[in-house]
């Protein structure tokens, strides 16, 4: 970036300093100006492309290194579910001290927990629908409804928690998609 800035400053200096030859009538040779401007532009573009390529390579290496680190971390499903008993302020406090690899590891585990939770909701919804009308009003129906409501409440709590993790990742400038994390199916 410094080289690009220096090239642009040099171009501005050359254009503004009067180094260009004047024609006999006192006007500037515009063809020479255009040629020099094109050369400086080509140099600046080449340098910008080179810097961009280096940045992409560095970013790719960093993602690979972070993926390796994340793979070595083990976040337990039970830990995430236990956090449901904590307030969002406590979750934010917990997340504030985490590095990016730990955040990514948690986000990966959330995808698994969400999938399990959604399966449970679907199972209990299907069981409830399969009950006869009279059974729905009985103790079995009440029990299934309570369990379904419990999983639905758990799902909403998980969404709130996961949002904290995702926001922290994004605050570091990290795109979760670079790590294969896609929580759009869960409203995130």
N, C-alpha and C positions, 0 to 999 in steps of 0.2 A: 504494500500500500504506500509506503514511503517513496519507493521508486516511481510509482505512478504519479504521485503528487509532485515529485521533482520534475518529471517529464512535462507535466502540464504547466508548471511554473516556468520552465525553460521555454516552452512554446509561447506562453504569454509574454515573456521578456523579449523573445526574438521578434514577435509580431509588433510589440509596442516600442521597440528601441530604435527603429529606423535603420536597421541593418540591410534593409532591402534597397536595391538599386532603383534610382529614379530614371524615368525616361527623359528624353531631351526636353519635353514640354513641362517637366516638373511633376508629372504624375508617377505613381508607383507602378512597377511592373507586376500586374495582378497575376499573370501566369506563374511567375516565380513564387509569389505568395501562396498561390493555390498548391503548387508543387510542395513547398516546404510544409504547409499545413497538413497536406495529405501524408507526408512522411512522418511527421510528429504524431498524427492521429494513428497511423499504422503501428508505430512503436508503442504508443500508449495502449492500444487495443491488444497487441501481442503481450505486453507486460501484464495487463489485467487478466487476460486468459491464462497466463502462466500462474499468476497468483491464485486465481480461482481454482485451477486444477490442483495446486498444492493444498489449498484449503479443503477441497473435496477429499483428497487422499488422507489428510490428517483426520478429518471427520470420520471417514470410513474406518481408519485404524482405531480411533477412540471408541467407536461403536463396537467393533470386534472385541476390544479389550474389556469393555464394560459388559458385553454379553458373556464373556468367559467368567468374569467376576460374579455376575448374577447367577450363572449356572452353578457356581460353587456355594451359593447361599441357599439355605433351606428355611423357608418361611412356612410355618405350620398353619393349617386351616383352622385349628383350634384357637390359635393366637388371634386370628382375625375375628373369629366368632366371639371370643372373650372380650374383644375390644368393643363389642356392641353394648356392653354395660358401662362404657365410658362416655363422657360428654364429648361433643365435637371440640371443645376447648382443650380437653385432655389429649385428644387425637392430634390436634394441631401442635400441641406442645411436644408430643412424641415425634411427629414428623419433622419438626423444625431442626432437630439435631441429626437427621439422616442424610447420608450422602446419596448421590444419584443411583449407585448400584443397588443399595438397599431399597430405595424407592421403587426401582424397576422390579426388583424381586417381589415386593409386596403387590405391585400392580399386576404382575403375572399371576400371583396366587389368587388375586381378586377375580380374575377371569374364571378360574376353576370354581371358586366359591359361588360366584353368580350362577354359573351353569348348574351346579348341584341344587342351589336354591330354586332356580326356575323349574328344574325337573320336579322337585318336591311340590311346588305350587301346582304344576300341571297334573301330577298324580292325584293330589287331594281334590282338585277341581273335578277331575274325571270321576273319582270315587263318589263325590257328592252328587254329581249329575246322574250317576248310575243308580242311586238310591230311589226307591219308590217314594211317592209323596208322603205316605204315612211314616216311613223310616226317616225321612228328612226332619220330621217334627219330633222324632223320638231322641233317645239318648245317643244313639249312634250318629245321627245327623248333627246333633249339637257338638259332639266330640270332634267330628270331621271339620265342622265349621271353625271351631276353636283352633284346631291345628293349622288349618288353612290361613286363618287370620294371623296366627303366630309367624308362619313363614312369610306372609305378605309384609308384616311389620319388620321382620328380619331383613327382607329384601330392601325396604326403604331405608333402614338403618345402614345397610351395606353401601347403598348408593351415596348416602351422605358422607360416610367415611372415605369411600374411594375417591370422591370428589376432592377431598383434602389432599390425598396422595397425588392425584393427577394435577391439581393446581400447583403443588410444590414442584413437580417434575417440569411443568411448563414454565415456572418461574426461573428454573435453571436453563431454559432455552432448549429443552429436550422434547423431541417429538416422540411420543410413545409408539407411534407406528414404526419407527426405525427399529424398535425391539419386538415388533410383531404383536403389539398390544392393541387390540381393537375392542373397546367396550361400548361401541355405538349400539349394539344389540340390547344393551341394558340401560339405555337412556343417558349415557355419558359420552 
